[in-house]
Amino acid sequence: MSEAAGTTPSRRRWLKMVLTVSLAVNLFLIGGIAGTMTLMRAEMGPGRPLERAAVPLKLDATQDAAFRHLRTTMRQRGRAMRQANQTLWTALADPATGNDKIAGLLDEGVRNKTGFENDTATAFGQFLTSLTPAQRTEFIGRLRALHRSHGPLHLFRRLFR
């Protein structure tokens, strides 16, 4: 037994090996988490499933214009809704805001969201009517499959394809 270290050389080697394996496992887990977060960021956004579902449809010029209008409407109206609601959140956070004012602010937030949804639904309907019956069936099927495939298990399946 080594007097200076207080442990035998074989114990120190065993300890180094355990620490090395522990470090490797931790690095692997951190890499997996980072990869999952990267995939989540890439898949986020309201237009991503639409784009993924529309790519294989081989859209003609009219259909492509309707699709671009849908994406633009979603982006612009979503931005406008978030900006308008940011003002509402600021007012809601103010302690001086009374109950009657809070109810009005919440109603305004609902109107903002309803306006976004109505405008988006109109643009979505215009896009759908521009598609052929076969394209529409394929597009809706792809959207439904993409909608069902979200979640943590979906991300892990994508990691290990």
C-alpha positions as CSV (number, residue, x, y, z in Angstrom):
1,M,0.0,0.0,0.0
2,S,1.3,3.4,-0.9
3,E,1.6,5.6,2.2
4,A,1.5,8.9,0.3
5,A,-1.7,8.4,-1.5
6,G,-3.5,6.2,1.0
7,T,-4.8,3.8,-1.6
8,T,-3.4,1.0,-3.6
9,P,-2.4,1.5,-7.3
10,S,-5.2,-0.8,-8.5
11,R,-7.8,1.1,-6.6
12,R,-6.7,4.4,-8.2
13,R,-6.8,2.8,-11.7
14,W,-10.3,1.5,-11.0
15,L,-11.4,5.0,-9.8
16,K,-9.9,6.6,-12.9
17,M,-11.8,4.1,-15.1
18,V,-15.1,4.8,-13.3
19,L,-14.6,8.5,-13.6
20,T,-13.7,8.2,-17.3
21,V,-16.8,6.1,-18.0
22,S,-19.0,8.5,-16.1
23,L,-17.6,11.5,-18.1
24,A,-18.2,9.6,-21.4
25,V,-21.8,8.8,-20.4
26,N,-22.5,12.4,-19.3
27,L,-21.0,13.8,-22.6
28,F,-23.2,11.4,-24.6
29,L,-26.3,12.5,-22.7
30,I,-25.5,16.2,-23.1
31,G,-24.9,15.6,-26.8
32,G,-28.3,13.9,-27.1
33,I,-30.1,16.7,-25.3
34,A,-28.4,19.3,-27.5
35,G,-29.3,17.4,-30.6
36,T,-32.9,17.1,-29.5
37,M,-33.1,20.8,-28.8
38,T,-31.7,21.5,-32.2
39,L,-34.3,19.4,-33.9
40,M,-37.1,21.0,-31.8
41,R,-36.0,24.4,-32.9
42,A,-35.9,23.3,-36.5
43,E,-39.4,21.9,-36.3
44,M,-41.0,24.8,-34.5
45,G,-42.9,27.5,-36.2
46,P,-46.5,27.5,-37.5
47,G,-45.5,27.3,-41.1
48,R,-43.1,24.3,-40.9
49,P,-45.6,21.5,-41.1
50,L,-47.4,23.3,-44.0
51,E,-44.2,23.6,-45.9
52,R,-43.2,20.0,-45.3
53,A,-46.7,18.8,-46.4
54,A,-46.7,21.0,-49.5
55,V,-43.3,20.2,-50.9
56,P,-44.1,16.9,-52.6
57,L,-47.3,18.2,-54.2
58,K,-45.6,19.7,-57.3
59,L,-47.7,22.9,-57.1
60,D,-48.3,24.9,-60.3
61,A,-47.9,28.7,-60.4
62,T,-51.5,29.5,-59.2
63,Q,-51.2,26.9,-56.4
64,D,-47.8,28.2,-55.4
65,A,-49.1,31.8,-55.2
66,A,-52.0,30.6,-53.0
67,F,-49.5,28.8,-50.8
68,R,-47.2,31.8,-50.5
69,H,-50.2,33.9,-49.6
70,L,-51.1,31.5,-46.8
71,R,-47.6,31.5,-45.4
72,T,-47.4,35.3,-45.6
73,T,-50.8,35.7,-44.0
74,M,-49.8,33.4,-41.2
75,R,-46.5,35.2,-40.6
76,Q,-47.8,38.8,-40.8
77,R,-51.0,38.2,-38.9
78,G,-49.1,36.1,-36.2
79,R,-46.6,38.9,-35.8
80,A,-49.3,41.5,-35.5
81,M,-51.2,39.5,-33.0
82,R,-48.1,38.9,-30.9
83,Q,-47.3,42.6,-30.9
84,A,-50.8,43.6,-30.0
85,N,-51.0,41.1,-27.3
86,Q,-47.6,42.2,-25.9
87,T,-49.2,45.5,-25.2
88,L,-52.0,43.7,-23.4
89,W,-49.6,41.7,-21.3
90,T,-47.8,44.9,-20.2
91,A,-51.2,46.4,-19.2
92,L,-52.2,43.2,-17.4
93,A,-48.9,43.3,-15.4
94,D,-49.6,46.8,-14.2
95,P,-50.9,46.6,-10.6
96,A,-52.9,49.8,-11.2
97,T,-55.1,47.9,-13.8
98,G,-58.5,47.3,-12.2
99,N,-60.9,44.4,-12.7
100,D,-63.1,46.1,-15.2
101,K,-60.0,47.0,-17.3
102,I,-58.6,43.4,-17.0
103,A,-61.8,42.0,-18.5
104,G,-61.6,44.4,-21.4
105,L,-58.0,43.6,-22.1
106,L,-58.6,39.8,-22.1
107,D,-61.5,40.3,-24.5
108,E,-59.2,42.3,-26.8
109,G,-56.7,39.5,-26.6
110,V,-59.4,37.0,-27.7
111,R,-60.4,39.3,-30.6
112,N,-56.8,39.5,-31.7
113,K,-56.5,35.7,-31.7
114,T,-59.8,35.3,-33.5
115,G,-58.8,37.8,-36.2
116,F,-55.6,35.9,-36.7
117,E,-57.5,32.6,-37.0
118,N,-60.1,34.0,-39.3
119,D,-57.6,35.5,-41.7
120,T,-55.5,32.3,-41.6
121,A,-58.5,30.1,-42.2
122,T,-59.5,32.2,-45.2
123,A,-56.0,31.9,-46.8
124,F,-56.0,28.2,-45.9
125,G,-59.3,27.7,-47.7
126,Q,-58.1,29.6,-50.7
127,F,-55.0,27.3,-50.9
128,L,-57.1,24.2,-50.5
129,T,-59.5,25.2,-53.3
130,S,-56.6,25.7,-55.6
131,L,-55.5,22.1,-55.2
132,T,-56.7,19.2,-57.3
133,P,-58.7,16.6,-55.4
134,A,-55.7,14.2,-55.3
135,Q,-53.4,16.9,-54.1
136,R,-55.8,18.0,-51.4
137,T,-56.2,14.5,-50.1
138,E,-52.4,14.0,-50.1
139,F,-51.8,17.4,-48.4
140,I,-54.4,16.9,-45.7
141,G,-53.1,13.3,-45.1
142,R,-49.5,14.6,-44.7
143,L,-50.6,17.4,-42.4
144,R,-52.5,15.0,-40.2
145,A,-49.4,12.7,-40.1
146,L,-47.1,15.5,-39.2
147,H,-49.5,16.7,-36.5
148,R,-49.6,13.3,-34.9
149,S,-45.8,12.9,-35.1
150,H,-44.9,15.8,-32.9
151,G,-43.6,15.2,-29.4
152,P,-40.5,13.8,-27.7
153,L,-40.8,10.3,-29.2
154,H,-41.0,11.8,-32.7
155,L,-37.8,13.7,-32.1
156,F,-36.0,10.6,-30.9
157,R,-37.2,8.6,-33.9
158,R,-35.8,11.4,-36.1
159,L,-32.5,11.3,-34.3
160,F,-32.0,7.6,-34.9
161,R,-33.2,7.3,-38.5
